[in-house]
Amino acid sequence: MSIIFRRSAIPMILGIVNALIDISSHFSLEYIIEGIENQTETDDVRDKPIAAIQGIHFFYPL
């Protein structure tokens, strides 16, 4: 499943992301946050129980 994380455009998206993380944790699934483009988005998800964070904020595609 993919969700475009644009908190500035749709403030409710963080609630959806949190719900998906809670569901994945309940079923012992790993969750990877993709598409992180800036420090604000990183700060929003850094303390969540996720397997990894990726996006152009960390590395540009090759």
Order of alpha helices (4+ residues) and beta strands (2+ residues): alpha-beta-alpha-beta
